[in-house]
Amino acid sequence: MKSIVVRYQAKPERAEENQKLIEAVFADMEERQPNGFTYKVFRLDDGVSFLHVVIEHDVPDPDSLQDVPAFRAFVADIAERCDVPPQAVGATVVGGYR
């Protein structure tokens, strides 16, 4: 399984907007029901840091997060919403529970 972790800091005045855009991604995904990946987003306790985790599953013909229209809208102007730009790193799942 391939995994990607992305961390960034939104500008304080745009953190709520950023969260609303993320919520729109999940609403779009709920409607579309894409298959083949797990996607989680965390807003850290400082209120401006966000952590996105994508875990791709080994399934035939997986969907892509990039194909979700609300996700494309979310990433379109992410740099303008950030004080610290997104940094993506690959990761390996060591273990998990539920």
C-alpha positions in Angstrom: 0.0 0.0 0.0 1.3 3.4 -0.9 0.6 6.2 1.6 1.1 10.0 1.4 1.1 12.4 4.3 0.8 16.1 3.7 1.2 18.8 6.4 0.8 22.6 6.1 -0.2 25.7 8.0 -3.1 27.8 6.8 -3.1 31.5 7.4 -5.0 32.2 10.6 -7.6 34.2 8.8 -8.2 31.5 6.2 -8.1 28.4 8.4 -11.9 28.2 8.7 -12.2 28.6 4.9 -9.7 25.8 4.5 -11.7 23.5 6.8 -14.9 24.3 4.9 -13.2 23.3 1.6 -12.1 20.0 3.2 -15.6 19.4 4.5 -16.8 19.9 0.9 -14.4 17.2 -0.3 -15.8 14.7 2.1 -19.4 15.6 1.2 -18.5 15.1 -2.5 -16.8 11.8 -1.7 -19.8 10.6 0.3 -22.0 11.3 -2.7 -19.5 9.7 -5.3 -18.3 6.8 -3.1 -14.8 6.5 -4.7 -13.1 3.2 -4.2 -9.5 2.2 -3.6 -8.2 4.6 -1.0 -8.6 5.9 2.6 -8.5 9.6 3.2 -8.3 11.3 6.6 -7.7 14.9 7.4 -6.8 16.3 10.8 -6.8 19.9 12.1 -4.2 20.1 14.8 -4.7 21.8 18.1 -3.0 25.0 17.0 -6.0 25.7 14.8 -4.0 26.4 11.6 -2.0 23.2 11.0 -3.6 20.5 8.9 -2.5 16.9 8.2 -3.9 14.9 5.3 -3.3 11.2 5.1 -4.0 9.1 1.9 -3.6 5.4 1.9 -4.0 3.7 -1.4 -5.4 0.2 -1.3 -4.5 -2.7 -3.6 -7.7 -3.1 -5.6 -8.4 -3.4 -9.3 -9.3 -0.1 -11.0 -9.0 2.2 -8.0 -10.4 5.7 -8.1 -8.2 8.7 -7.5 -8.6 11.5 -5.0 -7.5 13.8 -7.9 -10.7 12.8 -9.7 -13.0 14.2 -7.0 -14.1 17.7 -8.2 -14.3 19.2 -4.7 -10.7 18.0 -4.1 -9.5 19.7 -7.3 -11.3 22.9 -6.0 -9.6 22.5 -2.6 -6.1 22.3 -4.1 -6.6 25.0 -6.7 -5.6 27.9 -4.5 -4.1 26.1 -1.5 -0.8 28.1 -1.7 -2.8 31.4 -1.3 -4.4 30.0 1.9 -1.1 28.9 3.5 1.6 30.5 5.7 3.6 27.2 5.4 3.1 25.5 2.1 2.0 21.8 1.8 4.8 19.3 2.2 4.0 15.8 1.0 6.0 12.8 2.0 5.6 9.2 1.2 5.0 6.9 4.2 4.7 3.2 5.0 1.9 1.8 7.1 3.6 -0.1 10.0 0.3 -1.1 11.6 -3.2 0.0 12.4 -6.2 -0.8 14.4 -9.7 -0.3 12.9 
